[in-house]
Amino acid sequence: MRAISVKQPWAHWIWTGIKGIETRTWKTDYRGDILIVSSKVADEAALRTDLGISSEPMLYGVALCVVDIVACHPMR
């Protein structure tokens, strides 16, 4: 199975269903299931931002969930 590493808190929000769209600088033609793995490094600025979203303890360096890539669009 293919996997993608995502920093916290973004990985946690994908896992809990809060975040349904992931942005990357690169394009992929892959569609289907992909494993979301939380990286051992966090996005510190995002962790400090109070977005009013769950403050549950976040897991680092683990496989969290499988999601389905259904589309890939260029960012504007």
C-alpha positions in Angstrom: 0.0 0.0 0.0 1.2 3.5 -0.8 1.6 6.0 2.1 2.0 9.7 2.6 3.6 11.4 5.6 1.6 14.4 7.0 2.7 16.7 9.9 0.6 17.1 13.0 -2.0 18.6 13.5 -3.0 18.1 9.9 -2.7 14.2 10.1 -4.9 14.2 13.2 -7.5 16.3 11.4 -7.5 14.0 8.4 -7.9 11.0 10.7 -10.8 12.5 12.5 -12.5 13.7 9.4 -12.1 17.4 10.1 -9.8 17.9 7.1 -10.9 16.4 3.8 -8.6 18.1 1.4 -4.8 17.9 1.4 -2.6 20.3 -0.6 0.8 19.5 -2.0 3.2 21.2 -4.4 3.3 18.1 -6.6 0.7 16.4 -8.8 -0.2 12.7 -8.6 -2.0 10.5 -11.1 -2.6 7.9 -8.3 -6.2 7.3 -7.3 -7.3 4.9 -4.6 -6.4 4.0 -1.0 -3.4 5.6 0.6 -2.1 5.3 4.2 -1.9 8.5 6.2 1.2 8.4 8.5 1.8 11.1 11.0 5.4 12.4 10.8 7.5 12.8 13.9 7.8 16.5 13.2 4.9 18.9 13.9 3.9 22.1 12.1 4.5 24.2 15.2 2.8 27.3 13.8 -0.4 25.3 13.2 -0.3 23.8 16.7 0.0 27.3 18.2 -3.0 28.6 16.2 -6.3 28.4 18.0 -8.7 27.2 15.3 -11.3 25.9 17.8 -10.6 22.3 16.6 -10.1 19.3 18.8 -7.2 19.5 21.2 -7.0 15.7 21.8 -3.5 14.2 22.2 -1.9 13.7 18.8 0.1 10.7 17.8 3.5 11.1 16.1 5.3 8.7 13.8 2.5 6.2 13.4 0.1 5.0 10.7 -3.3 6.6 11.4 -5.8 5.7 8.7 -6.4 4.8 5.1 -8.1 7.4 2.9 -9.2 7.4 -0.8 -7.7 9.8 -3.2 -10.4 10.6 -5.7 -9.0 13.7 -7.5 -6.0 16.0 -7.9 -6.4 19.6 -8.9 -3.8 22.4 -9.4 -3.7 25.0 -6.7 -4.6 28.5 -7.6 
